[in-house]
């Protein structure tokens, strides 16, 4: 660094950076996906709309709203993963360790969610609610699973940032 910065500020800058990358990535994927879908599938609703999984067609305004809902939900989920990454990065100086822990954690969560004897654990695993993103393609949109997974992600963000801030605040120089 060219200028000394407090460790807590460094965590804040990293968190903003993670969120910015998540927003940019989701925005690009959403735009490219909407364009590709329009080119490949065509205009199913007659006004630039969307054909839902329920078989109904929605207008362009509602289709854009659904894509925005899916994009916002995805950013929240990526923010949760980023907060866990920040927590792990505050415990190590090696970026590959952070990558290994995140990938290993995602695999472990997937394995744990597939074991019927551990059904009691599923409400606490971040990835178990990720299939809820398909709900934005249903008519009407069931918001229960999306809200539950968003709340779970916000809890992961709070815990991850709390660990990162606590660790960086007490870390030796």
Number of C-alpha atoms within 10 A of each C-alpha: 4 4 5 7 9 11 18 16 12 14 21 16 12 15 18 13 13 19 19 14 15 19 19 13 13 20 17 11 13 17 12 12 13 16 12 12 13 15 10 9 10 15 17 16 16 12 12 15 19 27 19 19 13 10 11 14 19 20 17 16 12 13 21 17 13 19 18 16 15 21 20 16 21 18 22 22 25 20 25 25 21 23 28 25 22 24 24 22 21 22 15 11 10 11 12 11 15 20 14 11 17 17 12 12 14 16 13 14 18 16 10 17 20 13 11 10 9 10 11 9 14 18 14 16 18 20 20 17 20 15 11 18 17 13 19 21 20 15 15 11 13 14 12 11 15 22 14 14 25 22 14 21 25 17 15 22 23 15 16 22 23 16 19 24 21 14 18 21 14 10 11 6 5
